[in-house]
């Protein structure tokens, strides 16, 4: 979304200053300058609400494009957990909710010396077959789910721009067995150009037959389909 990076920068600066005020006020007996904190709250509200608004919209799009059953019968779901109630509201209402949550949390924030409400404390959680991925997912399930997230982003990119981005993969076989690798290649082969690196020979049989293969030997790139010398130097 246009301006998202600028919102992140504005929010980061305001958050740093608010935390500094909170930390300093906890050490002073005379207490907190409420008006100063009010000003930093306002500096947080607009960019923070915009970040949250963008995130919620993007997560909704990812949910629609998230491939299901890609790796067998596993069902992958995702949910964005926010410290601010963001459901069923427009941007102005979201700003007001964020403002109220900052005010409600002020006493506790002052006690611990940091800001506990806002998009910097939010989390995106994944669930496989109804169970938390981070708590119960195997290494293969975690890597497969990460790939599924990338795939959903690819589909969003394709709808917005009309083409798929190039997919770069380093050490994909780290937590993927041969079956998952074959599914992974099958998904990408009909969509986009993919560059993949691996130091393991067992990966090659899983790759599509029409894939171009190269080996790096002593700093030189050699086509595995040719017996000739180096094609190009690194």
Secondary structure, DSSP 8 states (H G I E B T S, - for coil): -TTHHHHHHHHHHHHHHHHHHHHHHTT-TT---HHHHHHHHHHHHHHHHHHHHHHHHHHHHHHHH---STTTT--EEEEEE-SS--TT--HHHHHHHHHHHHHHTHHHHHHHTS--SSGGG-EEEEEETTEEHHHH--HHHHHHHHHHHHHHHHHHHHHHHSS---EEEESGGGS--HHHHHHHHHHHHTT--EEEE-S-GGGGGGS-TT---EEEETTEEEETT--SS-SEE-
